[in-house]
Each structure stands twice: as structure tokens, then as C-alpha cells.
Amino acid sequence: MSDPKPWLIEEAGEAARRHAPATLRNRVAITDVLRRHLPATGLVLEIASGSGEHVVHFAEAMPHLQWQPSDCEPQALRSIAAWSADARLTNVRLANVRPPMLIDVEQPDWPISHADAIVCINMLHISPWSATRSLFRKAAEVLPTHAALFLYGPFIRHDVKTAHGNLEFDASLKGRNPEWGLRDVAQVDHLADGCGFIRAALVEMPANNLSLVYCKV
């Protein structure tokens, strides 16, 4: 297996409908975890939706939920809209994906005031730590009590040996941007606690990734 690489929208080609290769490898496993922790009904906000492939898959797999994709990159918003439009052509029931929304997690005002859950996949390690802080702080404002904030990606745990590929990935990320890198689960837990969340689940995922589920208390 090749070492993991960051997926960046500007490196994903010129077509409106862009492709994140890891999506095909992890979407089923992520869906299995989401089914256990998302509400029976309501609106799920996805932060940093990227290409839009995940949100379309989730909407098809969980049609009882409304899905609000978002990203801070205009190219990503176009890709999300393109994937959603194509999915509707082949699945007449896929009416539960809202138009993509421009959200920069570090901006103080999000254009959404309520969601019943938040999903954020593969953002923490390719953004500064300040983005993770903002994500938790804004999630505390947007989510109701007992709602889930779901995170997915590669992490570091000091009580578990980090896979060699993840250590190399961490070094490569920091080489690209010193503010990037794999986050320590304990540090994320501490931030969550300060923002009114507790970790409800940690799930081992394929390719040395983790799903972290936080619950607003």
C-alpha cells in the first residue's frame, strides 16, 4: 500500500466534478460508524466536504437525513454541486442534499445557525490547529445538547504505536506547511472538553485512520 497523501482540491484536476481517491476506499466504513451515531431525523452539516463524493454517498445510504455540504474553496463547491446533480439524474429519490454552502471554519459567522449533527472528514491534519479550535467552538453554538460531532482521519495516540506510514505522512504534511500535521487524540479531547463536548466513541478504521465521535453535553 502506498503512503497516504493529502487530498487538495487544487490538485484534483480541472473538471467541475473532482475525484478524491480515498473516498471510494473509506466511505462504506465511515457510513457504518455514522449510522450508529447520527440522529434518526434532522440536518447533518458536513464541514470541508471537498469533492462532494462523501456527502452524496451518505445521502443515498441515509435518506432519512437532510445533508448540508460545505467548503471554503469555490472549486470544491462546484464539485459538490456537480456530484449532487449527477446523482439526482440516476437516483430520483436523492432530494436530501442541499446546495453547497461556503463555510470557512475560522470565520466567526457561519451562514447556518442550527444542525442536528456535524461531520468533518480529513480536515484536521491539512489545516492549522486554529481551524480545529474554531470547529469545536462553532459546533458548540450550532448543535443542540447530545448532538454528535464526527471526525475522521489519521491521528496520533501516545498509548498506541503510530504506524510508520502515518509518521511519514505527518512529516510530509509539516514539510508542506508547519501548521499542518496529525493531531493528538488527547489534545483533541482536551479541546472538546473545554468546548462542552465529551468523546463518545473512538473507532479503529481501515488504513490506520480513526473515527472520533464527540457528544455535546
C-alpha distance (Angstrom), angle and dihedral (degrees) to the residues before:
residue distance angle dihedral
M1 . . .
S2 3.79 . .
D3 3.78 119.4 .
P4 3.80 115.9 -91.8
K5 3.77 118.3 -96.0
P6 3.80 131.2 -163.4
W7 3.77 114.1 -102.9
L8 3.78 109.8 -136.4
I9 3.79 123.1 -176.5
E10 3.81 93.4 -134.7
E11 3.81 89.8 58.4
A12 3.79 96.1 48.9
G13 3.80 100.0 86.6
E14 3.77 136.0 -96.6
A15 3.80 102.9 -81.3
A16 3.79 117.2 105.8
R17 3.80 90.5 -123.7
R18 3.80 102.8 61.7
H19 3.78 127.7 -169.7
A20 3.81 130.4 -134.5
P21 3.84 105.2 -164.7
A22 3.81 94.7 -154.1
T23 3.80 90.4 60.8
L24 3.79 92.9 74.4
R25 3.80 90.6 50.2
N26 3.80 99.4 48.8
R27 3.80 109.0 26.2
V28 3.82 96.6 89.6
A29 3.80 93.4 48.8
I30 3.81 91.4 46.8
T31 3.80 91.2 48.5
D32 3.81 90.2 54.7
V33 3.81 90.6 56.3
L34 3.80 94.3 43.1
R35 3.80 91.6 53.2
R36 3.81 88.5 60.4
H37 3.79 96.5 49.5
L38 3.79 110.1 29.6
P39 3.82 121.2 90.3
A40 3.79 124.2 -99.0
T41 3.80 90.7 -113.7
G42 3.78 138.1 5.5
L43 3.79 143.3 70.4
V44 3.80 123.1 -44.8
L45 3.80 116.4 -159.7
E46 3.79 115.0 -153.3
I47 3.79 114.0 -156.6
A48 3.83 117.9 -155.2
S49 3.81 94.6 9.6
G50 3.80 92.0 178.1
S51 3.80 112.0 -174.6
G52 3.82 93.2 2.3
E53 3.80 94.6 -122.3
H54 3.79 93.9 117.1
V55 3.78 96.5 51.8
V56 3.80 92.7 49.5
H57 3.80 90.7 51.1
F58 3.80 92.0 47.5
A59 3.80 92.0 48.3
E60 3.78 91.3 52.4
A61 3.81 92.4 46.1
M62 3.82 95.1 44.2
P63 3.81 107.1 32.8
H64 3.81 91.7 162.5
L65 3.82 88.9 74.7
Q66 3.79 132.1 68.9
W67 3.81 113.9 -131.0
Q68 3.79 127.0 -149.4
P69 3.82 112.1 -169.2
S70 3.79 120.7 -163.5
D71 3.78 142.0 173.3
C72 3.79 139.8 168.9
E73 3.82 94.4 -129.8
P74 3.84 120.9 83.0
Q75 3.82 90.4 -148.2
A76 3.79 89.6 55.9
L77 3.80 91.9 49.8
R78 3.80 89.8 54.2
S79 3.80 91.0 49.2
I80 3.81 92.3 49.0
A81 3.80 90.7 51.0
A82 3.82 91.4 47.8
W83 3.82 94.5 50.4
S84 3.78 91.0 46.4
A85 3.80 92.6 49.2
D86 3.81 92.3 48.8
A87 3.80 91.5 48.7
R88 3.79 90.9 53.3
L89 3.81 90.0 55.6
T90 3.81 90.5 61.1
N91 3.81 100.1 30.9
V92 3.79 114.3 45.5
R93 3.82 89.9 -172.8
L94 3.80 93.5 61.1
A95 3.79 97.3 102.8
N96 3.79 96.1 122.6
V97 3.81 99.4 87.1
R98 3.78 114.0 92.1
P99 3.82 122.5 -149.2
P100 3.82 110.6 -80.6
M101 3.79 116.4 -91.5
L102 3.80 127.8 -144.6
I103 3.81 106.8 -120.6
D104 3.77 126.2 164.0
V105 3.80 104.1 -170.3
E106 3.80 91.6 -147.1
Q107 3.78 94.3 56.7
P108 3.83 112.4 97.6
D109 3.80 96.0 -133.3
W110 3.80 119.6 56.7
P111 3.83 116.6 -167.1
I112 3.80 90.2 -125.6
S113 3.80 128.0 67.7
H114 3.81 102.6 -172.8
A115 3.80 140.1 32.7
D116 3.80 131.4 160.3
A117 3.81 93.2 -140.2
I118 3.81 138.8 -0.4
V119 3.80 126.6 -140.5
C120 3.81 122.1 -165.9
I121 3.81 119.3 177.5
N122 3.81 126.5 -171.6
M123 3.79 96.7 -16.8
L124 3.77 106.2 109.1
H125 3.80 97.3 68.8
I126 3.84 95.4 47.1
S127 3.79 96.7 48.6
P128 3.80 134.2 59.1
W129 3.80 119.3 -89.0
S130 3.81 87.6 -109.4
A131 3.83 87.7 69.0
T132 3.81 90.9 56.9
R133 3.81 90.2 49.4
S134 3.79 90.5 50.9
L135 3.80 91.6 47.2
F136 3.80 92.3 57.3
R137 3.79 94.7 42.0
K138 3.79 93.8 50.8
A139 3.80 92.1 41.5
A140 3.80 87.7 57.5
E141 3.81 88.3 57.4
V142 3.80 97.4 43.3
L143 3.81 102.3 40.8
P144 3.81 127.5 72.4
T145 3.80 122.8 -130.1
H146 3.83 114.1 -68.1
A147 3.82 92.4 17.5
A148 3.81 119.6 138.1
L149 3.79 130.2 -115.5
F150 3.82 106.5 -164.1
L151 3.80 121.7 -160.4
Y152 3.80 127.4 -175.4
G153 3.76 132.8 -175.9
P154 3.81 144.4 76.4
F155 3.80 115.2 -40.4
I156 3.79 139.5 173.4
R157 3.81 123.0 -120.0
H158 3.79 118.6 -173.1
D159 3.80 92.0 -151.1
V160 3.82 92.7 53.0
K161 3.80 125.8 58.1
T162 3.78 110.3 -110.1
A163 3.79 114.5 -125.1
H164 3.80 113.7 -107.6
G165 3.79 91.0 -122.6
N166 3.80 90.9 54.9
L167 3.81 91.6 49.8
E168 3.80 89.7 52.8
F169 3.79 90.1 45.5
D170 3.81 90.2 51.9
A171 3.80 91.0 51.3
S172 3.80 92.2 48.1
L173 3.80 91.7 50.3
K174 3.80 92.5 50.7
G175 3.79 88.5 47.8
R176 3.80 89.2 57.8
N177 3.78 94.6 42.9
P178 3.82 124.6 -1.4
E179 3.82 89.8 -145.9
W180 3.81 91.9 60.5
G181 3.79 127.8 78.0
L182 3.78 145.0 107.7
R183 3.80 112.5 -52.7
D184 3.78 125.3 -129.2
V185 3.81 111.5 -116.4
A186 3.81 90.5 -141.2
Q187 3.80 90.4 54.7
V188 3.80 90.9 49.4
D189 3.81 90.0 48.4
H190 3.81 90.5 52.0
L191 3.80 91.6 50.2
A192 3.80 90.8 47.2
D193 3.79 91.6 52.0
G194 3.79 91.2 52.3
C195 3.80 90.4 52.2
G196 3.80 96.1 48.9
F197 3.82 100.9 -94.4
I198 3.78 133.7 118.2
R199 3.78 125.9 -160.5
A200 3.79 108.2 -107.0
A201 3.81 98.4 178.3
L202 3.79 144.6 8.2
V203 3.81 113.5 -164.8
E204 3.80 125.3 -171.8
M205 3.79 109.2 -129.5
P206 3.82 135.0 -168.8
A207 3.80 120.5 -78.6
N208 3.83 93.8 27.5
N209 3.78 94.9 -65.2
L210 3.80 129.8 133.8
S211 3.77 137.2 -144.9
L212 3.80 112.3 -143.8
V213 3.79 118.2 -168.0
Y214 3.80 118.9 -165.1
C215 3.78 124.4 -169.9
K216 3.79 124.1 -152.1
V217 3.79 110.4 -125.3
